[in-house]
Amino acid sequence: MDDKIKYELEFPIHASPSLLFQYISTPSGMSEWYADNVNSRGELFTFIWDGSEEQAKLLVKKSGDRVKFRWLEDEEEGSTCYFEIRIQVDEITKDVSLMVTDFADEDEVEESKMLWENMIGSLKQVLGSA
């Protein structure tokens, strides 16, 4: 049973969807902004921050569109929580946005949103679109 709250964030970003996809779907791309280091073995990704590591299973990887992960800890607990990073392109304006879907405990939602804002800020700096 999940008692975490689902939330979605939208980040306008000035980058081509194909370049953006490299940064959200590959270990080398994600280690530029998401974690200190990222390794993968098949669909198992290991994210390392300040010496601590977390593992997540890649659930969906749709080229040029989205990636979706579930933390192994959540999977072992039978949780259906995940985090997804999706590239959205406005059909008319061609504006590109990153859509983030994630889950957090009720008392950690605001903190979790701020963490994403900081990480996407780092991604924008790496892309030169800050």
PyRosetta script that sets phi, psi and omega in degrees:
from pyrosetta import init, pose_from_sequence

init()
pose = pose_from_sequence("MDDKIKYELEFPIHASPSLLFQYISTPSGMSEWYADNVNSRGELFTFIWDGSEEQAKLLVKKSGDRVKFRWLEDEEEGSTCYFEIRIQVDEITKDVSLMVTDFADEDEVEESKMLWENMIGSLKQVLGSA")
pose.set_psi(1, 130.0)
pose.set_omega(1, -178.9)
pose.set_phi(2, -96.2)
pose.set_psi(2, 123.9)
pose.set_omega(2, 173.5)
pose.set_phi(3, -110.9)
pose.set_psi(3, 16.1)
pose.set_omega(3, 176.6)
pose.set_phi(4, -85.7)
pose.set_psi(4, 155.4)
pose.set_omega(4, -177.9)
pose.set_phi(5, -101.5)
pose.set_psi(5, 131.5)
pose.set_omega(5, 178.3)
pose.set_phi(6, -83.5)
pose.set_psi(6, 137.2)
pose.set_omega(6, 175.1)
pose.set_phi(7, -141.0)
pose.set_psi(7, 157.6)
pose.set_omega(7, 179.6)
pose.set_phi(8, -129.0)
pose.set_psi(8, 142.5)
pose.set_omega(8, 178.7)
pose.set_phi(9, -128.2)
pose.set_psi(9, 148.8)
pose.set_omega(9, 176.9)
pose.set_phi(10, -123.6)
pose.set_psi(10, 130.9)
pose.set_omega(10, 179.7)
pose.set_phi(11, -125.7)
pose.set_psi(11, 108.2)
pose.set_omega(11, 173.7)
pose.set_phi(12, -62.7)
pose.set_psi(12, 139.1)
pose.set_omega(12, -175.4)
pose.set_phi(13, -146.6)
pose.set_psi(13, 136.3)
pose.set_omega(13, -177.8)
pose.set_phi(14, -97.2)
pose.set_psi(14, 88.4)
pose.set_omega(14, 178.5)
pose.set_phi(15, -162.8)
pose.set_psi(15, 156.3)
pose.set_omega(15, 178.7)
pose.set_phi(16, -73.6)
pose.set_psi(16, 143.8)
pose.set_omega(16, -179.9)
pose.set_phi(17, -55.7)
pose.set_psi(17, -36.6)
pose.set_omega(17, -178.1)
pose.set_phi(18, -67.9)
pose.set_psi(18, -39.3)
pose.set_omega(18, 177.3)
pose.set_phi(19, -67.4)
pose.set_psi(19, -44.7)
pose.set_omega(19, 179.4)
pose.set_phi(20, -57.9)
pose.set_psi(20, -40.6)
pose.set_omega(20, -178.1)
pose.set_phi(21, -61.6)
pose.set_psi(21, -35.9)
pose.set_omega(21, 177.6)
pose.set_phi(22, -62.1)
pose.set_psi(22, -36.9)
pose.set_omega(22, -178.1)
pose.set_phi(23, -76.8)
pose.set_psi(23, -21.9)
pose.set_omega(23, -179.1)
pose.set_phi(24, -102.3)
pose.set_psi(24, -8.6)
pose.set_omega(24, -172.6)
pose.set_phi(25, -121.6)
pose.set_psi(25, -9.9)
pose.set_omega(25, -177.9)
pose.set_phi(26, -114.1)
pose.set_psi(26, 148.4)
pose.set_omega(26, 177.2)
pose.set_phi(27, -56.7)
pose.set_psi(27, -41.8)
pose.set_omega(27, -178.6)
pose.set_phi(28, -67.5)
pose.set_psi(28, -39.4)
pose.set_omega(28, 178.3)
pose.set_phi(29, -66.4)
pose.set_psi(29, -44.6)
pose.set_omega(29, -177.2)
pose.set_phi(30, -70.1)
pose.set_psi(30, -27.6)
pose.set_omega(30, 179.6)
pose.set_phi(31, -75.0)
pose.set_psi(31, -8.9)
pose.set_omega(31, 175.8)
pose.set_phi(32, -77.9)
pose.set_psi(32, -23.4)
pose.set_omega(32, -174.0)
pose.set_phi(33, -144.2)
pose.set_psi(33, -27.2)
pose.set_omega(33, -172.5)
pose.set_phi(34, -89.6)
pose.set_psi(34, -41.4)
pose.set_omega(34, -178.3)
pose.set_phi(35, -143.6)
pose.set_psi(35, 166.9)
pose.set_omega(35, 178.9)
pose.set_phi(36, -64.3)
pose.set_psi(36, -37.2)
pose.set_omega(36, 179.4)
pose.set_phi(37, -151.1)
pose.set_psi(37, 145.5)
pose.set_omega(37, 178.8)
pose.set_phi(38, -136.5)
pose.set_psi(38, 128.8)
pose.set_omega(38, 176.6)
pose.set_phi(39, -122.8)
pose.set_psi(39, 153.2)
pose.set_omega(39, 175.1)
pose.set_phi(40, -140.0)
pose.set_psi(40, 146.3)
pose.set_omega(40, 173.8)
pose.set_phi(41, -132.3)
pose.set_psi(41, 100.9)
pose.set_omega(41, -175.2)
pose.set_phi(42, 65.5)
pose.set_psi(42, -125.3)
pose.set_omega(42, -179.0)
pose.set_phi(43, -94.6)
pose.set_psi(43, 7.7)
pose.set_omega(43, 178.5)
pose.set_phi(44, -98.9)
pose.set_psi(44, 118.4)
pose.set_omega(44, 179.9)
pose.set_phi(45, -107.7)
pose.set_psi(45, 137.3)
pose.set_omega(45, 175.9)
pose.set_phi(46, -113.8)
pose.set_psi(46, 121.3)
pose.set_omega(46, -179.5)
pose.set_phi(47, -106.2)
pose.set_psi(47, 129.7)
pose.set_omega(47, -176.5)
pose.set_phi(48, -120.4)
pose.set_psi(48, 126.3)
pose.set_omega(48, 175.9)
pose.set_phi(49, -129.5)
pose.set_psi(49, 126.9)
pose.set_omega(49, 175.6)
pose.set_phi(50, 41.7)
pose.set_psi(50, 44.0)
pose.set_omega(50, 176.1)
pose.set_phi(51, 85.5)
pose.set_psi(51, -13.9)
pose.set_omega(51, 176.6)
pose.set_phi(52, -98.4)
pose.set_psi(52, 149.5)
pose.set_omega(52, -179.8)
pose.set_phi(53, -131.3)
pose.set_psi(53, 149.8)
pose.set_omega(53, 177.4)
pose.set_phi(54, -130.1)
pose.set_psi(54, 145.2)
pose.set_omega(54, 178.1)
pose.set_phi(55, -113.1)
pose.set_psi(55, 143.2)
pose.set_omega(55, 178.7)
pose.set_phi(56, -136.4)
pose.set_psi(56, 148.8)
pose.set_omega(56, 178.4)
pose.set_phi(57, -98.4)
pose.set_psi(57, 131.3)
pose.set_omega(57, 176.9)
pose.set_phi(58, -75.9)
pose.set_psi(58, 114.6)
pose.set_omega(58, -177.7)
pose.set_phi(59, -91.5)
pose.set_psi(59, -39.6)
pose.set_omega(59, -177.6)
pose.set_phi(60, -140.3)
pose.set_psi(60, 134.9)
pose.set_omega(60, 171.2)
pose.set_phi(61, -139.6)
pose.set_psi(61, 102.4)
pose.set_omega(61, -178.4)
pose.set_phi(62, -110.6)
pose.set_psi(62, 113.1)
pose.set_omega(62, -171.6)
pose.set_phi(63, -50.3)
pose.set_psi(63, 128.9)
pose.set_omega(63, 177.7)
pose.set_phi(64, 72.1)
pose.set_psi(64, 4.2)
pose.set_omega(64, -172.3)
pose.set_phi(65, -126.7)
pose.set_psi(65, -59.7)
pose.set_omega(65, -172.4)
pose.set_phi(66, -158.5)
pose.set_psi(66, 158.9)
pose.set_omega(66, 167.6)
pose.set_phi(67, -133.2)
pose.set_psi(67, 146.8)
pose.set_omega(67, -178.6)
pose.set_phi(68, -139.5)
pose.set_psi(68, 129.1)
pose.set_omega(68, -177.7)
pose.set_phi(69, -124.2)
pose.set_psi(69, 153.2)
pose.set_omega(69, 168.9)
pose.set_phi(70, -126.7)
pose.set_psi(70, 129.1)
pose.set_omega(70, 176.8)
pose.set_phi(71, -63.6)
pose.set_psi(71, 137.3)
pose.set_omega(71, -179.2)
pose.set_phi(72, -59.4)
pose.set_psi(72, -37.3)
pose.set_omega(72, 178.7)
pose.set_phi(73, -58.1)
pose.set_psi(73, -42.7)
pose.set_omega(73, 177.8)
pose.set_phi(74, -66.7)
pose.set_psi(74, -40.7)
pose.set_omega(74, -178.8)
pose.set_phi(75, -63.4)
pose.set_psi(75, -41.3)
pose.set_omega(75, 179.9)
pose.set_phi(76, -64.7)
pose.set_psi(76, -28.8)
pose.set_omega(76, 179.3)
pose.set_phi(77, -87.0)
pose.set_psi(77, 2.4)
pose.set_omega(77, 179.7)
pose.set_phi(78, 77.6)
pose.set_psi(78, 15.4)
pose.set_omega(78, -178.8)
pose.set_phi(79, -77.3)
pose.set_psi(79, 148.0)
pose.set_omega(79, 176.6)
pose.set_phi(80, -101.6)
pose.set_psi(80, 10.6)
pose.set_omega(80, 179.1)
pose.set_phi(81, -66.8)
pose.set_psi(81, 152.6)
pose.set_omega(81, -179.6)
pose.set_phi(82, -155.8)
pose.set_psi(82, 172.9)
pose.set_omega(82, 165.0)
pose.set_phi(83, -130.5)
pose.set_psi(83, 139.5)
pose.set_omega(83, -175.8)
pose.set_phi(84, -130.2)
pose.set_psi(84, 138.3)
pose.set_omega(84, 174.6)
pose.set_phi(85, -120.4)
pose.set_psi(85, 119.1)
pose.set_omega(85, -174.0)
pose.set_phi(86, -123.2)
pose.set_psi(86, 139.9)
pose.set_omega(86, 177.4)
pose.set_phi(87, -94.8)
pose.set_psi(87, 124.7)
pose.set_omega(87, 179.7)
pose.set_phi(88, -119.2)
pose.set_psi(88, 129.8)
pose.set_omega(88, 178.7)
pose.set_phi(89, -117.5)
pose.set_psi(89, 124.8)
pose.set_omega(89, 178.0)
pose.set_phi(90, -69.2)
pose.set_psi(90, 125.6)
pose.set_omega(90, -175.7)
pose.set_phi(91, -62.3)
pose.set_psi(91, -33.3)
pose.set_omega(91, -176.2)
pose.set_phi(92, -87.5)
pose.set_psi(92, -53.0)
pose.set_omega(92, -175.2)
pose.set_phi(93, -86.9)
pose.set_psi(93, -16.3)
pose.set_omega(93, -175.7)
pose.set_phi(94, 66.2)
pose.set_psi(94, 14.2)
pose.set_omega(94, 175.8)
pose.set_phi(95, -66.0)
pose.set_psi(95, 139.7)
pose.set_omega(95, -178.4)
pose.set_phi(96, -105.7)
pose.set_psi(96, 134.7)
pose.set_omega(96, 175.4)
pose.set_phi(97, -131.9)
pose.set_psi(97, 150.8)
pose.set_omega(97, 170.2)
pose.set_phi(98, -100.6)
pose.set_psi(98, 127.3)
pose.set_omega(98, 177.6)
pose.set_phi(99, -105.5)
pose.set_psi(99, 122.3)
pose.set_omega(99, 179.9)
pose.set_phi(100, -111.4)
pose.set_psi(100, 128.0)
pose.set_omega(100, 173.3)
pose.set_phi(101, -116.2)
pose.set_psi(101, 129.9)
pose.set_omega(101, -178.7)
pose.set_phi(102, -150.5)
pose.set_psi(102, 173.3)
pose.set_omega(102, -179.6)
pose.set_phi(103, -129.4)
pose.set_psi(103, 146.1)
pose.set_omega(103, 176.4)
pose.set_phi(104, -151.3)
pose.set_psi(104, 157.5)
pose.set_omega(104, 173.1)
pose.set_phi(105, -62.9)
pose.set_psi(105, 151.4)
pose.set_omega(105, -174.8)
pose.set_phi(106, -51.4)
pose.set_psi(106, -41.5)
pose.set_omega(106, -177.5)
pose.set_phi(107, -82.0)
pose.set_psi(107, 1.2)
pose.set_omega(107, -178.7)
pose.set_phi(108, -119.7)
pose.set_psi(108, 4.5)
pose.set_omega(108, -176.2)
pose.set_phi(109, -60.6)
pose.set_psi(109, -49.3)
pose.set_omega(109, -177.6)
pose.set_phi(110, -63.1)
pose.set_psi(110, -41.7)
pose.set_omega(110, 178.7)
pose.set_phi(111, -63.3)
pose.set_psi(111, -41.1)
pose.set_omega(111, 180.0)
pose.set_phi(112, -65.5)
pose.set_psi(112, -40.5)
pose.set_omega(112, 178.0)
pose.set_phi(113, -63.1)
pose.set_psi(113, -41.5)
pose.set_omega(113, 179.2)
pose.set_phi(114, -64.5)
pose.set_psi(114, -37.0)
pose.set_omega(114, 177.5)
pose.set_phi(115, -61.4)
pose.set_psi(115, -45.1)
pose.set_omega(115, 177.5)
pose.set_phi(116, -62.1)
pose.set_psi(116, -42.1)
pose.set_omega(116, 179.5)
pose.set_phi(117, -60.0)
pose.set_psi(117, -41.3)
pose.set_omega(117, 177.7)
pose.set_phi(118, -65.1)
pose.set_psi(118, -44.1)
pose.set_omega(118, -178.3)
pose.set_phi(119, -66.6)
pose.set_psi(119, -42.3)
pose.set_omega(119, 178.6)
pose.set_phi(120, -67.3)
pose.set_psi(120, -33.3)
pose.set_omega(120, 173.3)
pose.set_phi(121, -59.0)
pose.set_psi(121, -42.2)
pose.set_omega(121, 176.8)
pose.set_phi(122, -64.2)
pose.set_psi(122, -40.8)
pose.set_omega(122, 179.0)
pose.set_phi(123, -61.9)
pose.set_psi(123, -44.3)
pose.set_omega(123, 179.8)
pose.set_phi(124, -61.4)
pose.set_psi(124, -38.2)
pose.set_omega(124, 178.1)
pose.set_phi(125, -65.3)
pose.set_psi(125, -42.1)
pose.set_omega(125, 179.5)
pose.set_phi(126, -61.8)
pose.set_psi(126, -40.2)
pose.set_omega(126, -179.1)
pose.set_phi(127, -77.6)
pose.set_psi(127, -13.0)
pose.set_omega(127, -176.7)
pose.set_phi(128, 75.7)
pose.set_psi(128, 22.6)
pose.set_omega(128, -179.0)
pose.set_phi(129, -112.5)
pose.set_psi(129, 16.8)
pose.set_omega(129, -179.3)
pose.set_phi(130, -78.3)
pose.dump_pdb("model.pdb")
